[in-house]
Amino acid sequence: MSELLKITLPDGSVREVSPGSTPADIAAAIGPGLAKAALAAKVDGELVDLSRPFTADAQLALVTAKDEAEALDLARHDYAHVLAEAVQALFPGTQITFGPSTDDGFYYDFAPKDRPFTDEDLPAIEAEMRKIIAANKPLRREVWSREQLISRWKQQGESFKAEWAAELPGDEPLTVYWSGDDWLDMCRGPHLPSTGKLDPAAFKLTRVSGAYWRGDQKNAMLSRVYGTGWLNKKQLDAHLTRLEEAAKRDHRKLGNEMDLFHLQQEAHGSVFWHPKGYLIWRELEAYMRRAIDGAGYREVKTPQVMDARQWEQSGHWGKYRENMFVIPDEVPNVEDEGPVISGEADWMALKPMNCPAHVLIFRQGIKSYRELPLRLYENGCCHRNEPHGALHGLMRVRQFTQDDAHIFCREDQIVDEVQAFCELADRIYKHFGFTYSIKLALRPEKRFGTEEMWDKAESELRAAVVRAGLATEEYGWEELPGEGAFYAPKLEWHLTDAIGRTWQVGTIQSDRVLPDRLDATYIGEDGDKHRPVMLHRAIFGSYERFIGILIEHFAGRLPAWLAPVQAVVATIVSDADDYAKDALAKLKAAGIRADTDLRNEKINYKVREHSLQKVPYLLVVGKREAEEGTVAIRTLGEQHQKVMSLDEAIALLKSEATPPDLRS
């Protein structure tokens, strides 16, 4: 008789089972309710199928819908497989390629036989998916050899899968999953026990787009079908409501309606700021300058283009070159014949970041320990060669301006400086009405520096957050293994907007690598040379993205101090035109960005139009207001109006139009 295996449950109890028993067997032994609810299992911390046999003593935790993160990922993975099975049932000859889960759903890439898929195909695919779910088909795992896999895919005419299978590592199990007895895909898993564990009312296919095989534009164009998937219909409905609200708040739509900016193909990923949009930028820039001046920073400006040798020394040329715009250091050929560029010139690059240039400023002249910390700030314009398909309005661009700073400090100053930055960031985010969570991103697998250096850098950032009082549940404190930069761990600030989305914005990184690579030194109290520690930090992240976030957070209804036009004086009758002009002059004299609307239109039309432009205040004036020196003031988003004297209205608007850091 085989020796029984000891399976330890989360409560510490131990079940003894025969070799070959599965997590599903233990769930059934505990009770029918758990057997029905169980979706997968964690065996010694690894997520596996319920049907995976035990081979040794193990720790076991059963995964149910209450374990939402794992359950959602499993469900979305399965929706992707059901999608692929449905598409091949409806469109014979379609080749399947790859289909992962995503943050809110799933997608699958297909090579259709006859034509690319369109959004019109989605209802039929959804209906077929629901049939597969209703059939409650078992999802069964098998281990195959590489030769079996390649042979299967070639027999089925699946050239993409055959290519992929040929490149899978031969030293690990190659697994396939059957859906029932008639459809399979290769996959690492795990999966739910059967398709029936999915809720047929909890998913929706959302759109179709083009995608290149393996993301390479030199390869075949595929049809990518996207979907969103959840554990139940209530979650799906809530998500679709959020999507509807997000569409209303889309900064690209509002930016066009409010005449703030535009983008066009002649400058992929670079923003054309219109006067109103650039007013927002200027207000943010002025606000940030006041903040950094008050915090002891010194503003600098550095070159856009630097020699490749500088980027080689910093390490960016080897690790980041694919994201850099490189430039030959030569005069182009101006003749009609021959190549424009010889190909023999030395290389230069548009800067993708400001840090190496700030080190070069630090290195000018001998620095003493008494001069530290030295805080160098730059509204630095940078360029990164993002793929065209990844660009997204203001949120992901190729040219952007960072509110960037680097603090050069001694070892004994690090925790104080990071704490001060945490407090500065906290104050700024609260001025904009954001709540946030703060995360510590720890050392990645590929990195510069010693283990001792990383231990020290991580502990310093952790200590600073604790001292600032932010390492708490209220601030969503969390540590993220493997998420740090290649040269340093970092703290990240994740803002939560008005509809519950999170945006990673601010960061501070403790870096001992770059000062060493670029030979930055200061003279210590002992008279010897020492390396400074370099703290990389930003609060907005980039002006472009932060403005995009603000537009969506406020649905275009920016706080009065940020609004491009803060007030409009609108007339009811032409008899009030002169009074409106006098009111405008007084508003402008008080520093309020104002305009008049003297058009021969009904007042309701004017109210509606300026509401669409998100003007915070509309001052309505007619004959009576002109005679009495009053205005009827309408606040954006409110139905009623208040009548007050012009002087009272100006005082109110002046108070609201004052930036939060300048209010008494």
Salt bridges, closest charged atoms under 4 A:
GLU16 OE2 - LYS6 NZ 3.75
GLU70 OE2 - LYS42 NZ 2.68
ASP78 OD1 - HIS191 ND1 2.43
GLU85 OE2 - LYS137 NZ 2.32
ASP104 OD2 - HIS239 NE2 3.66
ASP109 OD1 - ARG224 NE 2.62
ASP121 OD1 - ARG115 NH2 2.82
GLU126 OE1 - ARG130 NH1 3.58
GLU128 OE1 - LYS131 NZ 3.91
GLU142 OE2 - ARG140 NH1 2.65
GLU163 OE2 - ARG214 NH1 3.60
GLU167 OE1 - ARG214 NH2 2.81
GLU172 OE2 - ARG188 NH2 3.43
ASP181 OD1 - ARG140 NH2 3.41
ASP182 OD1 - LYS137 NZ 3.21
ASP185 OD2 - HIS81 ND1 3.97
ASP185 OD1 - LYS161 NZ 2.64
ASP237 OD2 - LYS233 NZ 2.82
GLU245 OE2 - ARG249 NE 2.77
ASP250 OD2 - ARG252 NH2 2.67
GLU257 OE2 - LYS253 NZ 3.31
ASP259 OD1 - HIS274 ND1 2.68
GLU283 OE2 - ARG593 NH1 2.95
GLU285 OE1 - ARG289 NH1 3.65
GLU299 OE1 - ARG289 NE 2.72
ASP307 OD2 - ARG309 NH2 3.12
ASP346 OD2 - ARG309 NH1 3.88
GLU378 OE2 - LYS351 NZ 3.24
GLU378 OE1 - HIS358 NE2 2.73
GLU386 OE1 - ARG396 NH2 2.68
ASP403 OD2 - ARG537 NH2 3.80
GLU411 OE1 - LYS456 NZ 3.84
GLU411 OE1 - ARG512 NH2 2.63
ASP412 OD1 - ARG410 NE 3.00
ASP416 OD1 - ARG467 NH2 2.36
GLU417 OE2 - ARG375 NH2 2.86
ASP426 OD1 - LYS430 NZ 3.25
GLU451 OE1 - ARG443 NH1 2.91
GLU451 OE2 - ARG447 NH2 2.57
ASP455 OD1 - ARG443 NH2 2.59
GLU458 OE1 - ARG443 NH2 2.74
GLU460 OE2 - LYS456 NZ 3.43
GLU460 OE2 - ARG512 NH2 2.75
GLU478 OE1 - LYS439 NZ 2.94
GLU479 OE2 - ARG462 NE 2.68
GLU492 OE2 - LYS490 NZ 3.51
GLU492 OE1 - HIS494 NE2 2.93
ASP497 OD2 - ARG501 NE 2.78
ASP511 OD2 - HIS536 NE2 2.84
ASP516 OD1 - ARG531 NE 3.12
ASP519 OD1 - ARG531 NH1 2.78
ASP526 OD1 - HIS530 NE2 2.95
GLU552 OE2 - HIS251 ND1 2.87
GLU552 OE1 - ARG501 NH1 2.92
ASP597 OD2 - ARG599 NH2 2.82
ASP597 OD1 - LYS606 NZ 3.97
ASP597 OD2 - HIS610 NE2 2.76
GLU609 OE2 - ARG599 NH2 2.73
GLU638 OE1 - HIS640 NE2 3.40
ASP661 OD2 - ARG290 NE 2.68
